[in-house]
Amino acid sequence: MITHSSITLFHYDDKKEEYIRQFFKEASVYYDHRSAPAQNGFVHANTVTVRIPTKESIIIKEGDYVYIGDMRFLNREASLKVTGFSDNRKGSAPVWHWRINCE
């Protein structure tokens, strides 16, 4: 996997009632623009798919935030909201990764 970015993941810890920062210095980031038909025309959305190559477990859930780059403190307006994720640590170890979908 070609990595060209670093990302910061902010996971909300329900017990501590605060966001926990996780930094990953290597990630693949793919930007996409999607359209879907709706009742009054088309609905447009920018989506981002982040892939983090790692053998480690990542604590993440929908509603967490991703910042492309290194950020010390969460800024929701500058970050992307996690809409889905997948643990893809299967098959051959060199291609293991986590996929995170964001908007």
C-alpha positions as CSV (number, residue, x, y, z in Angstrom):
1,M,0.0,0.0,0.0
2,I,1.3,3.4,-0.9
3,T,1.1,5.8,2.0
4,H,1.4,9.6,1.4
5,S,-0.2,11.2,4.5
6,S,-0.3,11.2,8.2
7,I,-3.6,11.3,10.1
8,T,-4.8,12.0,13.6
9,L,-7.8,10.0,14.9
10,F,-9.9,11.4,17.7
11,H,-11.9,8.7,19.5
12,Y,-14.5,9.6,22.0
13,D,-14.0,7.6,25.2
14,D,-17.4,7.3,26.9
15,K,-15.9,6.5,30.4
16,K,-13.5,9.5,30.4
17,E,-16.0,11.7,28.5
18,E,-13.3,13.1,26.3
19,Y,-11.6,12.5,23.0
20,I,-8.5,10.4,22.9
21,R,-5.9,11.3,20.3
22,Q,-4.2,8.6,18.1
23,F,-1.6,9.6,15.6
24,F,-0.6,7.5,12.6
25,K,2.4,8.7,10.6
26,E,1.6,6.6,7.5
27,A,-1.8,6.4,5.8
28,S,-3.4,6.3,2.4
29,V,-6.1,9.0,1.8
30,Y,-8.5,8.9,-1.2
31,Y,-10.9,11.7,-1.9
32,D,-14.2,11.0,-3.8
33,H,-17.2,13.0,-4.8
34,R,-20.5,11.2,-4.9
35,S,-24.0,12.0,-6.2
36,A,-27.3,10.2,-5.6
37,P,-30.7,10.9,-7.0
38,A,-33.2,12.4,-4.5
39,Q,-36.8,13.6,-4.6
40,N,-35.8,17.2,-5.4
41,G,-32.8,16.6,-7.6
42,F,-29.4,15.2,-6.7
43,V,-27.7,15.0,-3.3
44,H,-23.9,15.6,-3.5
45,A,-21.4,14.5,-0.9
46,N,-17.6,14.5,-0.6
47,T,-16.3,11.3,0.9
48,V,-12.8,10.4,2.1
49,T,-11.5,6.9,2.5
50,V,-8.5,6.5,4.8
51,R,-6.5,3.3,5.0
52,I,-4.0,2.8,7.9
53,P,-1.6,-0.1,7.3
54,T,-1.1,-1.7,10.7
55,K,-1.1,-5.0,12.5
56,E,-2.3,-3.4,15.7
57,S,-5.9,-2.9,16.8
58,I,-7.4,0.6,16.5
59,I,-10.1,1.9,18.8
60,I,-12.7,3.6,16.6
61,K,-16.4,4.1,16.2
62,E,-18.8,6.0,14.0
63,G,-19.0,9.6,15.1
64,D,-15.2,9.9,15.8
65,Y,-13.1,12.4,13.9
66,V,-10.1,12.2,11.5
67,Y,-7.8,15.0,10.7
68,I,-5.5,14.7,7.7
69,G,-2.1,15.6,9.2
70,D,-0.9,16.0,12.8
71,M,-3.2,17.9,15.1
72,R,-2.8,18.1,18.9
73,F,-6.3,19.0,19.9
74,L,-9.6,18.3,18.2
75,N,-11.0,21.0,15.9
76,R,-14.4,19.6,14.6
77,E,-14.6,22.1,11.8
78,A,-11.3,21.2,10.4
79,S,-11.8,17.4,10.8
80,L,-13.8,14.7,9.0
81,K,-16.5,12.7,10.8
82,V,-16.2,8.9,10.7
83,T,-19.2,7.4,9.0
84,G,-17.9,3.8,8.8
85,F,-14.8,1.6,9.3
86,S,-13.6,-1.9,8.6
87,D,-10.9,-4.1,10.2
88,N,-9.1,-5.5,7.1
89,R,-6.4,-7.4,8.9
90,K,-7.0,-10.6,7.0
91,G,-5.0,-12.5,4.4
92,S,-1.4,-11.7,3.8
93,A,0.2,-9.6,6.5
94,P,1.8,-7.0,4.2
95,V,-1.7,-5.8,3.1
96,W,-3.4,-5.7,6.5
97,H,-5.0,-2.3,7.2
98,W,-7.9,-0.5,8.7
99,R,-10.3,1.3,6.3
100,I,-12.1,4.4,7.6
101,N,-14.9,6.2,5.7
102,C,-15.4,9.9,6.5
103,E,-17.4,12.8,5.4
